Amino acid sequence: MAHHVDCHVGKKIRHRRWMLGMTQQQLAKEVGIKFQQIQKYETGMNRVSASRLWDIAVAMEVPVAFFFDGIDDEGAQVSDEKQDILADKEALSLIRSYYAIPENQRRRLFDLARVLSDVA
């Protein structure tokens, strides 16, 4: 059975990969492994070694500590509303699409969303 910390690290790898719009194949190529290994890391089936986590962090342009955000000193997962939102693939896709919009149009869309959410 997978350790809960390994599962947490795997989820953080998957979420960051989604945020970057990166496929498992692309990440695997960057790190120099097969994409099946990335799948196993992301599910927590395989534990990520320190050196491999370092390589993944470099490929994803985050500090190694990023993968442990949301875990307390005892290894228990800390509930974080922001992390829960980022666990949704649709939300991540929306964020990527939003930042692909030119800045002036993005600002207008943001203002519209705020008005609509105030109405609801």
LINBEL-V421171 format. One record per residue. N is the residue number from 1. SS is DSSP state (@ for helix, = for strand, . for the rest). PSI is psi in degrees with one decimal (999 if undefined). OMEGA is omega in degrees with one decimal (* if undefined). Layout:
# LINBEL-V421171
N/SS/PSI/OMEGA, N/SS/PSI/OMEGA
This chain:
# LINBEL-V421171
1/./140.4/-177.7, 2/./142.0/176.3, 3/./142.5/-175.6, 4/@/-28.4/177.6, 5/@/-39.7/177.0, 6/@/-39.1/177.3, 7/@/-40.9/179.6, 8/@/-46.9/179.0, 9/@/-41.8/178.4, 10/@/-42.2/178.0, 11/@/-39.3/179.7, 12/@/-37.3/176.5, 13/@/-48.2/-179.1, 14/@/-45.4/-178.7, 15/@/-42.9/179.0, 16/@/-40.1/179.1, 17/@/-43.7/177.3, 18/@/-43.6/-179.2, 19/@/-35.6/179.9, 20/@/-9.7/-176.2, 21/./31.1/-175.0, 22/./139.8/175.9, 23/./165.3/175.4, 24/@/-36.9/179.0, 25/@/-43.0/-179.5, 26/@/-44.3/179.2, 27/@/-43.9/179.6, 28/@/-42.8/178.8, 29/@/-43.1/179.2, 30/@/-37.3/-174.9, 31/@/-19.3/178.2, 32/./34.5/177.6, 33/./177.9/178.4, 34/./150.4/-176.4, 35/@/-25.6/178.4, 36/@/-32.0/178.4, 37/@/-38.2/176.0, 38/@/-42.9/177.5, 39/@/-44.8/-178.6, 40/@/-37.1/175.8, 41/@/-46.1/-174.9, 42/@/-29.1/178.5, 43/@/-10.7/-177.7, 44/./3.9/179.5, 45/./-37.5/177.3, 46/./138.0/177.3, 47/./138.0/179.6, 48/./124.1/177.9, 49/./161.9/-178.8, 50/@/-44.6/-178.3, 51/@/-36.6/178.4, 52/@/-39.1/177.9, 53/@/-36.9/176.0, 54/@/-47.5/179.8, 55/@/-40.8/179.1, 56/@/-42.5/178.8, 57/@/-42.4/178.2, 58/@/-45.4/-179.4, 59/@/-31.9/-176.7, 60/@/2.8/175.6, 61/./48.5/174.9, 62/./156.3/174.1, 63/./154.4/179.9, 64/@/-35.2/-179.3, 65/@/-23.8/178.8, 66/@/-38.3/-175.1, 67/@/-12.3/179.7, 68/@/-0.6/175.9, 69/./135.7/178.3, 70/./4.9/176.3, 71/=/133.9/179.2, 72/./-178.1/-175.1, 73/./-23.0/179.0, 74/./0.5/179.7, 75/./6.7/178.6, 76/./142.8/180.0, 77/=/130.4/177.7, 78/./129.3/179.2, 79/./128.6/180.0, 80/./115.4/-177.2, 81/@/-38.6/179.8, 82/@/-43.8/179.3, 83/@/-38.2/179.7, 84/@/-40.6/178.4, 85/@/-41.2/-178.4, 86/@/-10.2/176.8, 87/./-13.8/-178.2, 88/./118.9/-177.7, 89/@/-35.2/178.7, 90/@/-41.1/178.9, 91/@/-41.0/178.9, 92/@/-40.0/177.9, 93/@/-40.2/177.9, 94/@/-41.8/179.2, 95/@/-45.4/179.0, 96/@/-43.6/179.6, 97/@/-41.2/-179.9, 98/@/-46.1/-178.1, 99/@/-9.6/175.4, 100/@/-12.9/179.5, 101/./139.4/176.5, 102/./146.6/-170.2, 103/@/-44.2/-177.9, 104/@/-38.8/177.2, 105/@/-35.8/178.9, 106/@/-41.8/179.1, 107/@/-43.3/179.6, 108/@/-39.7/177.1, 109/@/-40.5/178.2, 110/@/-45.8/178.8, 111/@/-42.0/177.9, 112/@/-44.7/178.9, 113/@/-39.8/178.6, 114/@/-42.7/178.5, 115/@/-46.5/-179.3, 116/@/-38.9/-179.4, 117/@/-28.8/176.2, 118/@/-29.8/-179.7, 119/@/-38.3/-174.7, 120/./999/*
